[in-house]
Amino acid sequence: MRSRVRELFRERFGGEPAAVVRAPGRVNLIGEHTDYNEGLVLPCAVDRDTVVAVGPRGDRRFRVFSREWGEERGFDAERLERGGGWDDYVRGVVFALQERGIALPGADLAIASEVSPGSGLSSSAALTVGVVTALDRCHALRLDPVERARVAHRAESGFVGVPCGIMDPWASALGRRDAALRIDCRSGAVRFVPVPAGRAGLLVAHSGVARRLADAGYGDRRGECATALAAARRAGVAPPDARALRDLAEEDLPALSRVLDAPLLRRVRHVLSENRRVDAAVAALAGGDMAAVGALLREGQRSLRDDFEVSLPELDALCAIADRHPAVYGSRLTGAGFGGCTLHLCDPDAAEEVAEALATGFSDRFGRRPEIQRVRPAPGAGAVE
């Protein structure tokens, strides 16, 4: 794909690109719907990339060609407006850079991706991190990985208008080979946690149900978390200056049960217990205890299904089918839910056998075979050599 992107650039724009970069998608091992509650997450970048070839222009125009969309879009850096298309993510990066005081020259970009939209592997972060990394290389902006992640997050949240957390761009920009990132979404602090390839096989199965992060369900859950926090503050369970559910603890749940209705209490219980599961998973990975990690994945799936209510029958079925296999340690949905993918932690020597059992079992129930990929924690965004 990387050589093909060079060819696409030559075909569309003539000449050679000044730089070719890659930015990976991500899978979240555990820590779901905690990022916008300023909690803890444990994602890793995966070996599926968005690749961007870029060349400078002498004006402030941008021309962008997408292999997946099969079309070219153009815009002027001085007149940035959302158009509702895939190129809004590119416009958003330009917007976020200019917001930082960078008078960005124009560029031509050719883009191709292995990260499918709607898969739950964060195609949007791979795209925005890839574009900012390409522009950084092309125009010698000298942004470090965290700065590039911040630009990518601002592009999606501040320009495209998706109320997302920081997890996805942080994972795409800062990933390491065979490691997950424990990210504190309040401070932005990152700790790298080894995920040994010889002991941890990672399978990602697509439910066949595409999801859009901007859909109502995701926004509803964010709103419910905010409503619950406000109620907890009014009742004195949370301190007056509490700014996120991160400021509460599982020990507060009995008091919260007296001031929150049942759905809101379930939402809060998921977030608070999920933060605990992240650190428990970090400890289990550090000790090489894959069975303990798997048990936490299964517990997290039950919480996402029953307390946060973001699972679907297809996601539940994928997890149940896989967890019946003796080589599977544990499964759960990954990403925001409402469709997308499931994650399955298994014995790496049995990964192909598990994938076939999973595909067959799902096909027997739903009449179609899911797309299943074996992924490995990968390095974050950078230049293609």
C-alpha positions in Angstrom: 0.0 0.0 0.0 2.8 2.4 0.8 4.3 2.2 -2.7 0.8 2.5 -4.2 0.3 5.8 -2.3 3.4 7.2 -4.0 2.0 6.1 -7.3 -1.3 7.7 -6.5 0.5 11.0 -5.7 2.4 10.9 -9.0 -0.8 10.1 -11.0 -2.9 12.9 -9.4 -0.4 15.6 -8.8 2.7 14.9 -10.8 6.3 14.7 -9.4 7.4 13.0 -6.2 5.9 13.5 -2.7 8.1 15.4 -0.2 7.2 12.8 2.4 5.2 9.6 2.9 3.9 8.9 6.4 1.8 6.2 8.2 -0.5 6.5 11.1 -2.0 3.4 12.7 -5.5 2.6 13.8 -6.0 1.4 17.4 -7.7 -1.2 19.4 -8.7 -0.5 23.0 -7.8 -3.4 25.3 -10.0 -2.0 28.2 -11.2 1.3 29.4 -14.3 2.2 27.4 -16.3 5.5 27.8 -13.9 6.5 30.4 -11.8 8.9 28.3 -14.4 11.8 28.1 -15.0 11.2 31.9 -11.3 12.1 32.4 -10.5 8.5 33.5 -8.1 5.7 32.4 -7.8 3.8 29.2 -5.5 1.1 27.9 -5.3 1.1 24.0 -2.6 0.1 21.7 -1.9 1.1 18.1 -2.3 -1.7 15.7 -0.5 -2.8 12.5 -3.2 -1.4 10.2 -2.3 2.0 8.8 -3.5 5.1 7.0 -0.7 6.2 4.6 -0.4 9.8 3.4 1.9 11.1 0.7 2.3 14.9 0.7 3.9 17.6 -1.4 4.1 21.4 -0.8 2.3 24.0 -2.9 3.2 27.6 -3.6 -0.2 28.9 -2.5 -2.7 28.2 0.4 -4.7 25.6 -1.5 -5.1 22.0 -0.5 -5.9 19.2 -2.9 -6.7 15.8 -1.3 -7.2 12.5 -3.0 -8.6 9.5 -1.2 -8.1 6.0 -2.7 -11.0 4.6 -0.6 -13.5 7.4 -1.6 -12.1 7.5 -5.2 -12.3 11.2 -5.4 -10.3 14.4 -5.0 -11.5 17.3 -2.9 -10.0 20.8 -2.6 -10.2 23.8 -0.3 -8.6 27.0 0.6 -6.9 27.4 4.0 -8.3 30.9 4.3 -11.9 29.8 3.9 -12.4 26.7 6.0 -15.9 25.4 6.2 -17.4 22.0 7.0 -18.9 20.3 4.0 -20.1 17.1 5.7 -17.7 14.9 3.8 -14.6 12.8 4.6 -12.4 15.7 3.8 -13.7 17.6 6.8 -11.1 15.7 8.8 -8.3 17.1 6.6 -9.8 20.6 6.8 -10.0 20.1 10.6 -6.3 19.5 10.9 -5.6 22.7 8.9 -8.0 24.5 11.2 -6.3 23.2 14.4 -2.9 24.1 13.1 -3.9 27.6 12.2 -5.6 27.9 15.6 -2.2 27.3 17.1 -0.8 30.3 15.2 0.8 28.3 12.3 0.3 30.1 9.0 0.2 26.8 7.0 1.2 26.8 3.3 -0.9 24.7 1.0 -0.2 21.0 0.1 -1.3 18.2 -2.1 -2.1 14.9 -0.3 -2.8 11.4 -1.5 -4.3 9.1 1.1 -5.0 5.3 1.4 -6.1 3.3 4.4 -6.3 -0.2 5.8 -8.4 1.1 8.7 -12.1 0.8 7.6 -14.6 3.5 8.6 -17.1 2.2 11.1 -14.9 -0.7 12.3 -14.2 0.6 15.8 -10.5 0.8 15.1 -10.6 4.6 14.8 -10.2 5.4 11.2 -10.7 9.0 12.1 -7.7 9.2 14.4 -5.6 7.3 11.8 -6.6 9.9 9.2 -6.2 13.0 11.3 -2.9 11.9 12.9 -1.7 10.8 9.5 -2.5 14.2 7.9 -0.9 16.3 10.7 2.2 14.0 10.6 2.4 14.5 6.9 2.1 18.3 7.1 4.6 18.3 9.9 7.1 16.6 7.7 6.3 18.5 4.6 6.5 22.0 6.2 9.1 21.2 9.0 6.7 22.2 11.8 8.7 20.2 14.4 5.7 19.1 16.4 6.3 16.3 18.9 4.0 13.3 19.0 1.8 14.7 21.8 1.4 18.0 20.0 0.4 16.1 16.8 -2.1 14.1 18.9 -3.6 17.3 20.3 -3.9 18.8 16.8 -5.7 15.6 15.6 -8.1 15.6 18.6 -8.9 19.3 18.1 -9.5 18.6 14.4 -12.1 16.0 15.2 -13.7 17.5 18.3 -13.4 21.2 17.5 -13.9 21.3 13.7 -15.7 18.1 12.6 -17.8 18.3 15.8 -17.5 14.8 17.2 -17.5 14.9 21.0 -14.6 12.4 21.3 -12.0 11.9 24.0 -8.2 11.9 23.6 -7.6 8.2 23.6 -7.7 7.5 19.9 -5.2 10.2 18.6 -2.9 9.5 21.6 -2.7 5.8 20.7 -2.2 6.5 17.0 0.6 9.1 17.6 2.4 7.5 20.5 2.0 3.7 20.1 4.9 1.3 20.6 5.6 -2.2 19.2 4.2 -4.9 21.6 3.0 -2.4 24.1 -0.3 -0.8 25.3 -0.6 2.7 26.6 -2.1 3.4 30.0 -3.4 6.9 29.4 -4.6 9.1 32.1 -7.2 11.2 30.2 -7.1 14.0 32.8 -3.4 14.6 32.9 -2.5 13.1 29.5 0.2 11.1 31.2 1.2 7.9 29.4 2.7 4.7 30.7 3.8 1.9 28.3 2.7 -1.6 29.3 4.2 -4.6 27.6 1.9 -6.9 25.7 4.1 -9.9 24.9 3.5 -11.2 21.4 4.5 -14.7 22.4 1.7 -14.9 25.1 -1.0 -12.6 23.9 -2.8 -13.1 20.6 -5.2 -10.3 19.6 -8.1 -11.0 17.2 -10.5 -8.2 16.1 -13.8 -9.3 14.6 -16.1 -6.9 12.8 -19.7 -7.3 13.7 -20.8 -6.2 10.2 -22.7 -3.3 11.9 -21.0 0.0 11.0 -21.1 2.7 13.6 -20.7 6.4 13.5 -19.3 8.1 16.5 -21.5 11.2 15.9 -24.6 9.1 16.1 -27.1 9.8 18.8 -26.3 6.9 21.1 -22.7 8.1 21.8 -23.9 11.7 22.5 -26.7 10.3 24.7 -24.2 8.5 26.9 -22.0 11.5 27.3 -25.0 13.6 28.2 -26.1 11.0 30.8 -22.6 11.1 32.4 -22.8 14.9 32.6 -26.3 14.8 34.1 -25.3 12.2 36.7 -22.3 14.3 37.7 -24.4 17.4 38.1 -26.9 15.5 40.3 -24.1 14.1 42.4 -22.7 17.6 42.9 -26.2 19.0 43.9 -26.6 16.2 46.4 -23.2 16.7 47.9 -21.9 13.2 46.9 -19.4 14.8 44.6 -17.5 17.9 45.6 -18.7 21.2 44.1 -15.7 21.5 41.9 -15.9 18.0 40.5 -15.5 18.3 36.8 -15.9 14.6 35.7 -17.0 11.2 36.9 -13.3 10.6 37.5 -13.8 12.6 40.8 -16.1 9.9 42.2 -15.2 6.4 43.4 -17.0 3.0 43.6 -17.4 3.6 47.3 -19.8 6.5 46.4 -22.2 4.2 44.6 -24.5 3.5 47.7 -24.9 7.3 48.2 -25.4 7.8 44.5 -28.1 5.2 44.4 -30.2 7.5 46.6 -29.9 10.5 44.2 -29.7 9.0 40.7 -32.4 7.1 38.8 -31.5 3.5 37.8 -30.2 4.2 34.3 -27.9 7.0 35.4 -26.6 4.9 38.3 -25.8 2.1 35.9 -23.9 4.5 33.6 -21.8 5.8 36.6 -21.2 2.3 37.9 -19.7 1.3 34.5 -17.4 4.2 34.4 -16.1 3.8 38.0 -15.6 0.1 37.7 -14.0 0.4 34.3 -11.3 2.7 35.7 -10.5 0.0 38.3 -10.4 -2.6 35.6 -7.8 -0.6 33.6 -5.3 -0.7 36.5 -6.1 -4.3 37.3 -5.3 -5.2 33.6 -2.1 -3.2 33.8 -1.0 -5.2 36.8 -2.1 -8.5 35.2 -0.1 -7.8 32.0 2.9 -6.8 34.1 2.7 -10.2 35.8 2.1 -12.1 32.5 -1.3 -13.3 33.8 -3.3 -13.5 30.6 -6.1 -15.4 32.3 -6.6 -12.5 34.7 -6.6 -10.0 31.8 -9.2 -12.2 30.0 -11.4 -12.2 33.1 -11.3 -8.4 33.2 -12.3 -8.3 29.5 -15.3 -10.5 30.2 -16.3 -8.4 33.2 -15.9 -5.2 31.1 -18.1 -6.7 28.4 -20.9 -7.4 30.9 -20.6 -3.9 32.2 -20.8 -2.4 28.7 -23.8 -4.6 27.8 -25.8 -4.3 31.0 -24.7 -1.0 32.7 -23.7 1.2 29.8 -26.0 -0.5 27.3 -23.8 0.1 24.2 -23.6 -3.5 23.0 -25.7 -5.2 20.3 -26.7 -8.8 19.7 -24.0 -9.2 17.1 -21.3 -8.0 19.5 -22.7 -10.1 22.3 -22.7 -13.2 20.1 -19.1 -12.7 18.9 -17.9 -12.5 22.6 -20.0 -15.5 23.7 -18.8 -17.7 20.8 -15.2 -16.9 21.3 -15.3 -17.2 25.1 -16.5 -20.8 24.7 -13.2 -21.7 23.0 -10.6 -23.1 25.4 -7.8 -21.0 23.8 -9.6 -17.7 24.4 -8.8 -15.9 27.6 -11.5 -13.3 27.3 -13.5 -11.0 24.9 -15.3 -7.7 24.8 -16.5 -5.1 22.4 -13.8 -2.5 21.6 -14.6 1.1 20.7 -17.7 3.0 21.6 -20.1 0.2 20.8 -23.3 0.5 18.8 -21.6 -1.7 16.2 -18.0 -2.0 15.1 -15.7 -4.6 16.5 -15.0 -7.1 19.3 -11.6 -7.9 20.7 -10.5 -11.4 21.6 -7.4 -12.2 23.7 -6.2 -15.7 23.0 -3.3 -18.1 23.0 -1.3 -16.9 19.9 -0.6 -20.4 18.8 -4.3 -21.1 18.5 -5.3 -17.8 16.8 -6.2 -19.3 13.4 -8.3 -22.0 15.0 -10.1 -19.5 17.2 -10.8 -17.2 14.2 -12.3 -20.1 12.2 -14.5 -21.2 15.2 -15.6 -17.6 15.7 -16.4 -17.1 12.0 -18.3 -20.4 11.8 -20.3 -19.8 14.9 -21.3 -16.3 13.9 -22.2 -17.4 10.4 -24.5 -20.1 11.8 -26.4 -17.5 13.7 -26.4 -14.5 11.4 -25.9 -16.0 8.0 -22.6 -14.2 7.2 -19.0 -14.6 8.1 -17.5 -11.7 10.0 -14.2 -10.1 8.9 -11.6 -11.2 11.5 -8.1 -9.7 11.7 -5.2 -10.8 13.8 -3.5 -7.6 15.0 -0.3 -6.7 16.9 0.5 -3.7 18.9 2.4 -1.4 16.6 4.6 1.8 16.6 2.9 5.2 16.4 2.8 7.5 13.4 5.9 8.3 11.6 7.7 8.5 8.2 7.6 5.5 5.8 11.2 4.6 4.9 
